Amino acid sequence: MKKKLVVFTGAGMSAESGVKTFRGADGLWENHRIEEVATPEAWKANPELVSRFYSERRKQIIECSPNEAHRIIALLENSYEVLVITQNIDDLHERAGSSNVLHLHGNIRLAKSSGPNQETTYYPIDGWELSHHDKCPEGYRLRPHVVWFGEDVPMYSQALQLVQEAEIFVVIGTSLLVYPAAGLIHYLNPDCDAYLVDPNAHELDVPRRFTCLVATAVEGMKKLREILTS
Ligand SMILES: NC(=O)c1ccc[n+]([C@@H]2O[C@H](COP(=O)([O-])OP(=O)(O)OC[C@H]3O[C@@H](n4cnc5c(N)ncnc54)[C@H](O)[C@@H]3O)[C@@H](O)[C@H]2O)c1
């Protein structure tokens, strides 16, 4: 039986594909304050701005391609049972060929109802644009399928179970500042081998059991592929 390899990724995973990470040095996400575009309050106050912001992110993501690190993770399926838990709302893991991807914070290529029962149906968005005028069949406004700050994370318990079952756990490109996602790294089985790949690995708050690779996702995954497949 193949060993269970759980990969936990954040915005840094897609940086070498050309997708900007979350907060720049100025504390802004693509020139916007987080509260302006990534909260339920923002959606209530200005759905047009929020829809436009995510449409622009979607356009950018559609124009990007998976990088070599995404592809290495997909290829590791030849040797391992690979389960990806991503905080990313892009679909680059899937496009690289990964078969098991759990999106903790949603998937920007999908829309959902802004009414009750949001998590029952997801609607694929054709192209990049979702207008704030678009409605679901029940007549509610469609919103991007992303988890905003202050909202529950419906996939959390499923992710936690995967983390607890991991035999090898690899964290890539996350500042580990966004909760509850960041807390997942504390639920590993005592026998699990843990790795962290991040250019700022030494500054990140991870338990001492983690082997840190101070490297970008691509450089780090090339090294880790050697370790995991030798
Ligand atoms: N691609 C996306 O889907 C995307 C992009 C931006 C933000 N987000 C959302 O914002 C939240 C941000 O939290 P986060 O912790 O994921 O991101 P973050 O921006 O807070 O942290 C990014 C991390 O990536 C590292 N990094 C930078 N360049 C890298 C590279 N080339 N290779 C590897 N690592 C690199 C940084 O050192 C940092 O630790 C997420 O929950 C996510 O939903 C998603």
The ligand as an SDF file (V2000), in Angstrom:
LIG
                    3D

 44 48  0  0  0  0  0  0  0  0999 V2000
   -2.9980   31.6410   -5.2540 N   0  0  0  0  0  0  0  0  0  0  0  0
   -4.0760   31.8600   -4.4800 C   0  0  0  0  0  0  0  0  0  0  0  0
   -5.0960   31.1830   -4.5900 O   0  0  0  0  0  0  0  0  0  0  0  0
   -4.0260   32.9390   -3.4250 C   0  0  0  0  0  0  0  0  0  0  0  0
   -3.2420   34.0760   -3.6010 C   0  0  0  0  0  0  0  0  0  0  0  0
   -3.2680   35.0530   -2.5830 C   0  0  0  0  0  0  0  0  0  0  0  0
   -4.0590   34.8710   -1.4420 C   0  0  0  0  0  0  0  0  0  0  0  0
   -4.7950   33.7390   -1.3010 N   0  0  0  0  0  0  0  0  0  0  0  0
   -5.5890   33.5600   -0.0420 C   0  0  0  0  0  0  0  0  0  0  0  0
   -5.0020   34.3020    1.0050 O   0  0  0  0  0  0  0  0  0  0  0  0
   -4.6900   33.5430    2.1910 C   0  0  0  0  0  0  0  0  0  0  0  0
   -3.2000   33.8270    2.4670 C   0  0  0  0  0  0  0  0  0  0  0  0
   -2.5380   32.9970    3.4050 O   0  0  0  0  0  0  0  0  0  0  0  0
   -1.2270   32.2030    2.9600 P   0  0  0  0  0  0  0  0  0  0  0  0
   -0.5520   31.7840    4.2100 O   0  0  0  0  0  0  0  0  0  0  0  0
   -1.6210   31.1870    1.9450 O   0  0  0  0  0  0  0  0  0  0  0  0
   -0.3290   33.2620    2.1680 O   0  0  0  0  0  0  0  0  0  0  0  0
    0.5940   34.4670    2.6500 P   0  0  0  0  0  0  0  0  0  0  0  0
    0.6520   35.4240    1.5130 O   0  0  0  0  0  0  0  0  0  0  0  0
    0.1970   34.9730    3.9860 O   0  0  0  0  0  0  0  0  0  0  0  0
    2.0450   33.7960    2.8010 O   0  0  0  0  0  0  0  0  0  0  0  0
    2.7790   33.4260    1.6500 C   0  0  0  0  0  0  0  0  0  0  0  0
    3.9500   32.5790    2.0650 C   0  0  0  0  0  0  0  0  0  0  0  0
    4.5600   32.1400    0.8620 O   0  0  0  0  0  0  0  0  0  0  0  0
    5.9590   32.3130    0.9760 C   0  0  0  0  0  0  0  0  0  0  0  0
    6.5010   32.4590   -0.3760 N   0  0  0  0  0  0  0  0  0  0  0  0
    6.7260   33.5710   -1.0920 C   0  0  0  0  0  0  0  0  0  0  0  0
    7.2350   33.2580   -2.3010 N   0  0  0  0  0  0  0  0  0  0  0  0
    7.3140   31.9000   -2.3440 C   0  0  0  0  0  0  0  0  0  0  0  0
    7.7580   30.9700   -3.3110 C   0  0  0  0  0  0  0  0  0  0  0  0
    8.1950   31.3570   -4.5130 N   0  0  0  0  0  0  0  0  0  0  0  0
    7.7010   29.6460   -3.0130 N   0  0  0  0  0  0  0  0  0  0  0  0
    7.2480   29.2290   -1.8040 C   0  0  0  0  0  0  0  0  0  0  0  0
    6.8270   30.0700   -0.8430 N   0  0  0  0  0  0  0  0  0  0  0  0
    6.8560   31.3860   -1.1150 C   0  0  0  0  0  0  0  0  0  0  0  0
    6.1450   33.5030    1.8880 C   0  0  0  0  0  0  0  0  0  0  0  0
    7.4310   33.4400    2.5130 O   0  0  0  0  0  0  0  0  0  0  0  0
    5.0120   33.3100    2.8960 C   0  0  0  0  0  0  0  0  0  0  0  0
    5.4190   32.4980    3.9690 O   0  0  0  0  0  0  0  0  0  0  0  0
   -4.9890   32.1120    1.8520 C   0  0  0  0  0  0  0  0  0  0  0  0
   -5.9070   31.6600    2.7570 O   0  0  0  0  0  0  0  0  0  0  0  0
   -5.5970   32.1290    0.4290 C   0  0  0  0  0  0  0  0  0  0  0  0
   -6.9510   31.7270    0.4450 O   0  0  0  0  0  0  0  0  0  0  0  0
   -4.7880   32.7800   -2.2770 C   0  0  0  0  0  0  0  0  0  0  0  0
  1  2  1  0
  2  3  2  0
  2  4  1  0
  4  5  1  0
  4 44  2  0
  5  6  2  0
  6  7  1  0
  7  8  2  0
  8  9  1  0
  8 44  1  0
  9 10  1  0
  9 42  1  0
 10 11  1  0
 11 12  1  0
 11 40  1  0
 12 13  1  0
 13 14  1  0
 14 15  2  0
 14 16  1  0
 14 17  1  0
 17 18  1  0
 18 19  2  0
 18 20  1  0
 18 21  1  0
 21 22  1  0
 22 23  1  0
 23 24  1  0
 23 38  1  0
 24 25  1  0
 25 26  1  0
 25 36  1  0
 26 27  1  0
 26 35  1  0
 27 28  2  0
 28 29  1  0
 29 30  1  0
 29 35  2  0
 30 31  1  0
 30 32  2  0
 32 33  1  0
 33 34  2  0
 34 35  1  0
 36 37  1  0
 36 38  1  0
 38 39  1  0
 40 41  1  0
 40 42  1  0
 42 43  1  0
M  CHG  2   8   1  16  -1
M  END
$$$$
